[in-house]
Amino acid sequence: MLLGRPQLDVSRPTVDGVGLYAYAAPPAQGKRKPPVTGDELAVAIDEACKKAKCHPAEIALRIADCNGLDVRFEESALAEAIMFRTAGAVPHLWLPAECLGEVGTASALASIAWACHAKRKGYLPGSRVLVHASNEGPLRGAAILKFEG
């Protein structure tokens, strides 16, 4: 990510809430992987919402680090089904990996840059953006970004 002196017209969010979750992977039983439930990522999203003092219905946009070729895409869909089932309309989901490819940690930074760009261009229908990320291991993270004005 290229950092520089901010200009006056650049939208800068505040991080309202962060949720992290690390689980202990169960011992491998042969070559079978445990089923994907989305519960771990849902816990991280819920924690971020609680810290931001917002309901999932207040989220205007979701940006995730996953791509359609891995299990994280399925996990993301399941976690968001858990979180947004009572929220009414589900906010749009943007996936930077669609045009960037799988770039690892940089996709979380790209997600934040996309949120800033969405606000600056007027694409953001509200003030809060959920950015969530996970890795191949047991770590899950979510952040609620809030834009003023």
Disulfide bonds with the S-S distance in Angstrom:
none
